[in-house]
Amino acid sequence: MISELPAGGVPELKWCKSSYSSNSSEADCVEVATAPGAVHVRDSKALSGPRLGFRPTTWEAFVAYASGN
């Protein structure tokens, strides 16, 4: 999910929210973006704030654990 390269050649990430996120309140969401070899996570309230990066296999294991699968 990487969009076109802006000037400077650094790829922009395409951020997505969970379908379980509240549409009425932006205060309780995280956003996720995938890139080759990494899954990025950020707080939707702090778009330019810190981001976490995970290996895809680590993220998949977390999602499976969190969903109870």
N, CA, C and O atoms as a GROMACS GRO file, in nm:
protein
  276
    1MET      N    1   0.080  -0.118   0.000
    1MET     CA    2   0.000   0.000   0.000
    1MET      C    3   0.085   0.125   0.000
    1MET      O    4   0.070   0.208   0.089
    2ILE      N    5   0.171   0.141  -0.092
    2ILE     CA    6   0.252   0.262  -0.101
    2ILE      C    7   0.203   0.342  -0.220
    2ILE      O    8   0.189   0.288  -0.330
    3SER      N    9   0.178   0.469  -0.198
    3SER     CA   10   0.133   0.554  -0.307
    3SER      C   11   0.254   0.604  -0.385
    3SER      O   12   0.367   0.562  -0.362
    4GLU      N   13   0.228   0.695  -0.477
    4GLU     CA   14   0.335   0.747  -0.561
    4GLU      C   15   0.441   0.818  -0.478
    4GLU      O   16   0.414   0.863  -0.367
    5LEU      N   17   0.561   0.828  -0.534
    5LEU     CA   18   0.670   0.895  -0.465
    5LEU      C   19   0.656   1.046  -0.478
    5LEU      O   20   0.640   1.097  -0.589
    6PRO      N   21   0.663   1.118  -0.368
    6PRO     CA   22   0.663   1.263  -0.375
    6PRO      C   23   0.801   1.313  -0.416
    6PRO      O   24   0.894   1.234  -0.432
    7ALA      N   25   0.814   1.444  -0.434
    7ALA     CA   26   0.945   1.501  -0.462
    7ALA      C   27   1.040   1.462  -0.349
    7ALA      O   28   1.003   1.471  -0.232
    8GLY      N   29   1.157   1.421  -0.382
    8GLY     CA   30   1.252   1.376  -0.282
    8GLY      C   31   1.266   1.225  -0.280
    8GLY      O   32   1.361   1.173  -0.221
    9GLY      N   33   1.173   1.153  -0.344
    9GLY     CA   34   1.185   1.010  -0.360
    9GLY      C   35   1.148   0.924  -0.242
    9GLY      O   36   1.174   0.804  -0.245
   10VAL      N   37   1.089   0.980  -0.136
   10VAL     CA   38   1.051   0.901  -0.020
   10VAL      C   39   0.905   0.859  -0.037
   10VAL      O   40   0.819   0.944  -0.057
   11PRO      N   41   0.876   0.728  -0.029
   11PRO     CA   42   0.738   0.684  -0.050
   11PRO      C   43   0.643   0.730   0.061
   11PRO      O   44   0.680   0.731   0.179
   12GLU      N   45   0.524   0.767   0.023
   12GLU     CA   46   0.419   0.801   0.119
   12GLU      C   47   0.345   0.673   0.153
   12GLU      O   48   0.319   0.590   0.066
   13LEU      N   49   0.310   0.657   0.278
   13LEU     CA   50   0.234   0.541   0.321
   13LEU      C   51   0.085   0.570   0.308
   13LEU      O   52   0.042   0.684   0.328
   14LYS      N   53   0.008   0.469   0.276
   14LYS     CA   54  -0.137   0.482   0.270
   14LYS      C   55  -0.192   0.425   0.400
   14LYS      O   56  -0.185   0.304   0.422
   15TRP      N   57  -0.245   0.511   0.485
   15TRP     CA   58  -0.292   0.473   0.618
   15TRP      C   59  -0.437   0.431   0.613
   15TRP      O   60  -0.517   0.490   0.541
   16CYS      N   61  -0.471   0.327   0.689
   16CYS     CA   62  -0.607   0.274   0.695
   16CYS      C   63  -0.649   0.259   0.841
   16CYS      O   64  -0.567   0.228   0.927
   17LYS      N   65  -0.778   0.281   0.867
   17LYS     CA   66  -0.834   0.258   1.000
   17LYS      C   67  -0.912   0.128   0.999
   17LYS      O   68  -0.959   0.083   0.894
   18SER      N   69  -0.926   0.070   1.113
   18SER     CA   70  -1.005  -0.052   1.127
   18SER      C   71  -1.151  -0.023   1.098
   18SER      O   72  -1.201   0.087   1.123
   19SER      N   73  -1.220  -0.122   1.044
   19SER     CA   74  -1.364  -0.108   1.022
   19SER      C   75  -1.438  -0.103   1.156
   19SER      O   76  -1.556  -0.067   1.159
   20TYR      N   77  -1.371  -0.140   1.264
   20TYR     CA   78  -1.431  -0.134   1.398
   20TYR      C   79  -1.414   0.004   1.462
   20TYR      O   80  -1.469   0.028   1.569
   21SER      N   81  -1.340   0.094   1.398
   21SER     CA   82  -1.319   0.226   1.453
   21SER      C   83  -1.449   0.306   1.452
   21SER      O   84  -1.531   0.292   1.362
   22SER      N   85  -1.465   0.387   1.552
   22SER     CA   86  -1.583   0.473   1.563
   22SER      C   87  -1.575   0.583   1.458
   22SER      O   88  -1.472   0.650   1.447
   23ASN      N   89  -1.680   0.602   1.382
   23ASN     CA   90  -1.684   0.711   1.284
   23ASN      C   91  -1.713   0.845   1.350
   23ASN      O   92  -1.683   0.949   1.292
   24SER      N   93  -1.772   0.843   1.468
   24SER     CA   94  -1.810   0.967   1.534
   24SER      C   95  -1.698   1.028   1.618
   24SER      O   96  -1.703   1.146   1.652
   25SER      N   97  -1.597   0.948   1.650
   25SER     CA   98  -1.489   0.997   1.735
   25SER      C   99  -1.355   0.950   1.682
   25SER      O  100  -1.330   0.830   1.670
   26GLU      N  101  -1.271   1.045   1.650
   26GLU     CA  102  -1.137   1.011   1.602
   26GLU      C  103  -1.043   0.978   1.718
   26GLU      O  104  -0.928   0.941   1.695
   27ALA      N  105  -1.091   0.992   1.841
   27ALA     CA  106  -1.006   0.980   1.959
   27ALA      C  107  -0.969   0.837   1.995
   27ALA      O  108  -0.884   0.817   2.082
   28ASP      N  109  -1.030   0.739   1.934
   28ASP     CA  110  -1.006   0.602   1.977
   28ASP      C  111  -0.955   0.512   1.865
   28ASP      O  112  -0.986   0.392   1.862
   29CYS      N  113  -0.879   0.567   1.774
   29CYS     CA  114  -0.836   0.490   1.658
   29CYS      C  115  -0.684   0.480   1.647
   29CYS      O  116  -0.610   0.570   1.687
   30VAL      N  117  -0.641   0.370   1.592
   30VAL     CA  118  -0.504   0.360   1.543
   30VAL      C  119  -0.515   0.341   1.393
   30VAL      O  120  -0.618   0.296   1.342
   31GLU      N  121  -0.412   0.376   1.323
   31GLU     CA  122  -0.408   0.358   1.179
   31GLU      C  123  -0.290   0.268   1.146
   31GLU      O  124  -0.189   0.267   1.216
   32VAL      N  125  -0.305   0.193   1.038
   32VAL     CA  126  -0.204   0.096   0.995
   32VAL      C  127  -0.171   0.122   0.849
   32VAL      O  128  -0.259   0.152   0.768
   33ALA      N  129  -0.045   0.109   0.815
   33ALA     CA  130   0.000   0.119   0.676
   33ALA      C  131   0.100   0.006   0.651
   33ALA      O  132   0.185  -0.022   0.735
   34THR      N  133   0.089  -0.056   0.537
   34THR     CA  134   0.184  -0.162   0.503
   34THR      C  135   0.283  -0.112   0.398
   34THR      O  136   0.249  -0.030   0.313
   35ALA      N  137   0.402  -0.164   0.407
   35ALA     CA  138   0.509  -0.136   0.312
   35ALA      C  139   0.586  -0.266   0.296
   35ALA      O  140   0.573  -0.355   0.380
   36PRO      N  141   0.665  -0.278   0.193
   36PRO     CA  142   0.744  -0.400   0.179
   36PRO      C  143   0.830  -0.425   0.304
   36PRO      O  144   0.917  -0.344   0.338
   37GLY      N  145   0.806  -0.535   0.370
   37GLY     CA  146   0.886  -0.574   0.485
   37GLY      C  147   0.848  -0.510   0.617
   37GLY      O  148   0.917  -0.533   0.717
   38ALA      N  149   0.740  -0.430   0.621
   38ALA     CA  150   0.704  -0.364   0.747
   38ALA      C  151   0.555  -0.329   0.752
   38ALA      O  152   0.492  -0.305   0.649
   39VAL      N  153   0.503  -0.328   0.873
   39VAL     CA  154   0.368  -0.278   0.900
   39VAL      C  155   0.387  -0.164   0.999
   39VAL      O  156   0.448  -0.181   1.104
   40HIS      N  157   0.334  -0.047   0.964
   40HIS     CA  158   0.348   0.073   1.046
   40HIS      C  159   0.217   0.101   1.118
   40HIS      O  160   0.110   0.081   1.062
   41VAL      N  161   0.226   0.148   1.243
   41VAL     CA  162   0.109   0.177   1.325
   41VAL      C  163   0.128   0.315   1.387
   41VAL      O  164   0.237   0.348   1.435
   42ARG      N  165   0.021   0.395   1.384
   42ARG     CA  166   0.027   0.528   1.446
   42ARG      C  167  -0.106   0.560   1.513
   42ARG      O  168  -0.207   0.496   1.486
   43ASP      N  169  -0.104   0.658   1.600
   43ASP     CA  170  -0.222   0.709   1.668
   43ASP      C  171  -0.291   0.808   1.575
   43ASP      O  172  -0.226   0.900   1.524
   44SER      N  173  -0.420   0.791   1.551
   44SER     CA  174  -0.491   0.879   1.458
   44SER      C  175  -0.502   1.022   1.510
   44SER      O  176  -0.530   1.114   1.432
   45LYS      N  177  -0.480   1.044   1.639
   45LYS     CA  178  -0.485   1.179   1.696
   45LYS      C  179  -0.352   1.252   1.678
   45LYS      O  180  -0.348   1.374   1.690
   46ALA      N  181  -0.246   1.179   1.650
   46ALA     CA  182  -0.112   1.238   1.640
   46ALA      C  183  -0.046   1.193   1.511
   46ALA      O  184   0.048   1.114   1.513
   47LEU      N  185  -0.097   1.242   1.399
   47LEU     CA  186  -0.052   1.194   1.269
   47LEU      C  187   0.097   1.213   1.245
   47LEU      O  188   0.160   1.131   1.177
   48SER      N  189   0.153   1.318   1.298
   48SER     CA  190   0.297   1.339   1.278
   48SER      C  191   0.378   1.291   1.397
   48SER      O  192   0.500   1.312   1.403
   49GLY      N  193   0.313   1.228   1.492
   49GLY     CA  194   0.379   1.178   1.612
   49GLY      C  195   0.453   1.048   1.587
   49GLY      O  196   0.474   1.010   1.472
   50PRO      N  197   0.492   0.980   1.693
   50PRO     CA  198   0.568   0.856   1.680
   50PRO      C  199   0.488   0.747   1.610
   50PRO      O  200   0.365   0.743   1.615
   51ARG      N  201   0.561   0.660   1.545
   51ARG     CA  202   0.502   0.544   1.476
   51ARG      C  203   0.576   0.420   1.520
   51ARG      O  204   0.695   0.423   1.552
   52LEU      N  205   0.505   0.311   1.522
   52LEU     CA  206   0.567   0.182   1.551
   52LEU      C  207   0.581   0.106   1.420
   52LEU      O  208   0.497   0.119   1.330
   53GLY      N  209   0.686   0.028   1.408
   53GLY     CA  210   0.706  -0.055   1.290
   53GLY      C  211   0.726  -0.199   1.331
   53GLY      O  212   0.800  -0.229   1.425
   54PHE      N  213   0.659  -0.289   1.261
   54PHE     CA  214   0.666  -0.432   1.291
   54PHE      C  215   0.697  -0.512   1.165
   54PHE      O  216   0.662  -0.470   1.054
   55ARG      N  217   0.762  -0.625   1.183
   55ARG     CA  218   0.776  -0.719   1.072
   55ARG      C  219   0.637  -0.776   1.044
   55ARG      O  220   0.558  -0.793   1.136
   56PRO      N  221   0.606  -0.804   0.919
   56PRO     CA  222   0.473  -0.856   0.886
   56PRO      C  223   0.434  -0.980   0.967
   56PRO      O  224   0.318  -0.993   1.007
   57THR      N  225   0.526  -1.071   0.992
   57THR     CA  226   0.493  -1.192   1.068
   57THR      C  227   0.460  -1.159   1.214
   57THR      O  228   0.373  -1.222   1.274
   58THR      N  229   0.528  -1.060   1.270
   58THR     CA  230   0.499  -1.017   1.406
   58THR      C  231   0.361  -0.954   1.413
   58THR      O  232   0.285  -0.982   1.506
   59TRP      N  233   0.327  -0.870   1.316
   59TRP     CA  234   0.195  -0.806   1.312
   59TRP      C  235   0.084  -0.911   1.296
   59TRP      O  236  -0.019  -0.903   1.362
   60GLU      N  237   0.106  -1.007   1.208
   60GLU     CA  238   0.007  -1.114   1.188
   60GLU      C  239  -0.017  -1.192   1.317
   60GLU      O  240  -0.131  -1.225   1.349
   61ALA      N  241   0.090  -1.221   1.392
   61ALA     CA  242   0.076  -1.292   1.519
   61ALA      C  243  -0.001  -1.208   1.620
   61ALA      O  244  -0.084  -1.260   1.694
   62PHE      N  245   0.026  -1.077   1.624
   62PHE     CA  246  -0.047  -0.988   1.714
   62PHE      C  247  -0.195  -0.984   1.680
   62PHE      O  248  -0.280  -0.995   1.769
   63VAL      N  249  -0.228  -0.968   1.554
   63VAL     CA  250  -0.368  -0.961   1.511
   63VAL      C  251  -0.440  -1.091   1.545
   63VAL      O  252  -0.554  -1.088   1.593
   64ALA      N  253  -0.376  -1.205   1.522
   64ALA     CA  254  -0.437  -1.333   1.556
   64ALA      C  255  -0.461  -1.343   1.707
   64ALA      O  256  -0.567  -1.389   1.750
   65TYR      N  257  -0.364  -1.300   1.786
   65TYR     CA  258  -0.379  -1.303   1.932
   65TYR      C  259  -0.491  -1.209   1.977
   65TYR      O  260  -0.577  -1.248   2.057
   66ALA      N  261  -0.490  -1.086   1.927
   66ALA     CA  262  -0.589  -0.987   1.968
   66ALA      C  263  -0.731  -1.025   1.927
   66ALA      O  264  -0.827  -0.989   1.995
   67SER      N  265  -0.744  -1.097   1.817
   67SER     CA  266  -0.878  -1.135   1.771
   67SER      C  267  -0.923  -1.267   1.832
   67SER      O  268  -1.036  -1.310   1.811
   68GLY      N  269  -0.835  -1.332   1.908
   68GLY     CA  270  -0.871  -1.458   1.975
   68GLY      C  271  -0.865  -1.579   1.884
   68GLY      O  272  -0.919  -1.684   1.918
   69ASN      N  273  -0.799  -1.566   1.769
   69ASN     CA  274  -0.787  -1.680   1.676
   69ASN      C  275  -0.662  -1.760   1.701
   69ASN      O  276  -0.637  -1.859   1.632
   0.00000   0.00000   0.00000
